[in-house]
Amino acid sequence: MPLTVRQFACLEDNYGFLVRDDETGVCACIDTPDADAILREAKAAGWTLSFILNTHWHPDHAGGNAAIKAATGAVIIGPAEVEKIAPVDRIVKDGDVVSLGVTRLAVMDVGGHTSGHIAYHDAIDAIAFVGDTLFAMGCGRLFEGTPEQMWDSLESLARLPDGTTVYCAHEYTAANARFALSVDQAAAVRTRAEAIFAARAAGRPTVPTSIGLEKATNPFLRAPLLRPDLSPARAFAEIRAAKDVFKG
């Protein structure tokens, strides 16, 4: 049976995600950017939250844990680093599996944005929740990890099937597209950027995306093609550094 995902905007540019295993009705939220919005959306859907699944420790991803647990009794699952700001009921790491009803979510180590960042991958439904590691046409800043670590994480995600639906946690895509055009003039990149600008002008979200689309148009995944004179990790580091100071 499929996993149903309910996506909604919250805070300034975050997305919240509620997920429901359709066979059993077991529900979870992916991260807790805005506890009030999450509880409101769950009530509107008629869903009861049993789990909180954190990707990393940043407050706009785990800051609502305590409020949601107090309201629902949900079990908090996440990487050990989340305990910097909130208790965790079950600590998970790369290779672990989280069961949401009959849905199995494989835990992937995708550190770089933070050292212990993880993603959740549902292979049967071809869905991945990637937090702030991979964005539509972008990737997260390296607040704690190294370029080599982040490149390894992006490669791990890129090895997922192209049809995998990717839920990233922020609506950064228009800014990412402007940067992409500054370093990559491939036809697919230009076409996608135009579609993104039109979508945002109309108030439409650009999330979710897919692994295949990111491999074709994301400058960070395309780094070795854009800088073939460098090792893949070094090419990524150069493009990430350029994005960090980009003003367009």
N, C-alpha and C positions, 0 to 999 in steps of 0.2 A: 504494500500500500504506500502511496506517496507521502512525502513530507510537505505540508502546507506552510508557506512562509507569508507572514503579514509584515509589510514594510511601511514605515512612516517616518516623516521628518520630525526632528526635535532639536532642542538647543539652537545654536546658530546655523550649523551646517552638518550636524550628525544625522545618521539614520538609526532608528531602532528597529529591531527584528524580533518578532514573535514567531515561534515555530511549533507546529502541532503534528504529532504522529497520527495519521488518519485512522489507522487500524485500532489504536488503543485510546486515542484522545489525550495522551500525555503531552503536556506543553512546557515550553521553556522560553526564556528570553536570551538572546545573544547579547551580552554586555548590558550595562545599566546606565546609559548616558543621562537619562531623565526619568526618575522613578515615577513621578506623577503621570507623565505621558505614557509610560509603559503600563501602569496599572489601569489607566483610562482606556487604552487600546485593548487590553485583555478583557476588561469588563464589557466593552462594546462588542467584542467577538464572542463573548460567552465562554471564554477560555479560563481555566484555572492553572496558574503557573506552579509547576512542581520543581523546576530547576532554573538556576541562573548559570549560564555558561560564559565565563569570562575569557577574553583573548589575551589581555594584558592589564597592567596595573594602573594605567593613567586614569585620573579622576573622571574623565568623560567616557570611561568604559567600565569602571568599577565603582564609581562614586555613589551609585544608587543601590548598591548591594544591601546595605543594612535596612533601608526603608522598605525594599521589596520583600526581603526575608521577614521583616516584622509584620508586614501585611498579609503574606501568603504562606509563610513557613517553607519557602522554596529552598532546596538544597543548593549550596553554592559550590560550583566546580570551576577550577581554573588552574593556571600555573602558579608555582610557589610565590612568584613575585607579587601576586595580588595581595599577599599578606602584608605588604608594605602599608596598605591603607585599610584593609578589611579582612576579617577572618575568612578562611576557606574551609568548607566541610570536606571536600575531596580534592587533593592536589593531583593534577595529571601532567604527563609529559609525553614527548614524542613516542609514538607506538602504542599508547594507551587507547582504549575504546570507551566511549560514553554511550550507554544505551538509553535511548529516548523511546520508550515503548519498544516496538520492534525495529525501529530505526537505529542503525549503528553509525556513530560519528567517530571517525578515526582522528586522533590528535596528531597534528603535524608541528614539528619545531620549525618556526619561521622567524627566529630572532633577528634583530638588527635595529628595528625601530626602538624596541626595548630588548634587553638581553634574553628574557624568557618568553617572548611573544609566541603564542601558538595559534593555529588555525584548526577548524573542525571541518572534516571532509566526509560527506555522505556519498559513498561511491555508487550505491544503488540508484539514487535519485540524481546523481551527477550535480551535486551542490557543494559549494565550499564557502565558509564564513571566514574571512581573512583579516578582519579587524583593520589595522593600519599598516599592514605589510604591503599589500598590493592595492592600488587604486585604479580606477578607470583612467587610462593614459598616464598613470603616475605610480609612485610608491611612497612609503613613509620616510620622513626624515630619520637620520641615524642619531638618535638621542643617546643611545647606550652602546650599540653594537658597532662593528667594523664594516667597511665596505665588503670585505671578503665574506663575512657572515651573512650580510644582507643579500649578496649575490647568490650565495648557496641557497638561501631561503627562496628567492625568486625563481631560481632554477628548479627547486622542488615543486613549486606551484606550477611552473610551466610544463612539468612532466605529467600533470593531470591531463585527462582527455580534453581535446579542444572544445568539446561541447559542454564542459563543466560550467554551470552557472556560478558566477562569483559575486557574492554579496560583500562589498567593502563598506566601511563605516562612515564615510564622509562624502559630501557633494562638493568635491574639489575639481570636477572634471573640466570646466571651462578654463580655469587657470592652468590646469595640466595640459590642455590642448594648445593653449597659446605658447607654452614652453615647448611642447613637442614640435610645433611648426618652426621654432627658432633653430632647431638642431636636425630636423628630419623633414625633407620635402617629398617623401614618397607619396605617390598618388593616393594610396589607401589612407595615409595619415591626413592628407588635405581633405579628403572626402569625409572622413569621420569627424574631423574638427568642424567642418561646416554643419554637419548634422547635430553635433553637440551644441554649437552656438544657437542653432534654431530651436532645439529642445529647451534650452535654458531660457531663451527669450519668451517661449510659450509657457514657462513654468513647469515643464515636465522634468522628471528625474532622469539621470543618466545611469543610475544603478538599478538593477544589477547589470553586470557585463558578463563576458565569457573568457575563458582561457584562450580560445582561438583568436578572438578579437584583440585581446591584449598582446598576444604574440605578434600579430600583424601590425599593430599601430602604437604600442607603448614604447617610448624611447628607452626606457630602462631595461625592458626585456630585449630590445633590439640593439643594446649597447655594443655587442661584439660586431654587428654589421656596420654600425655607425663609426666605430673606431677600430678597424681591423688591424691597425698598427700596434694595438695594445692587447695585453691579456684580457680575457673577459671580465675578470674582477676589477682590473685597473680601468678598463673602458667604462664599466659601470660607475666607478668612483669619480671619474672625470665628469660624467654627465650628471651625477648626483650633486657634485660640487657646483656645477653650472646652474642647476635648478635652485640651489640654496641662495644664490645671489640674483636670480632672475627677477626683473622688475616689470616685465611686460604684462 
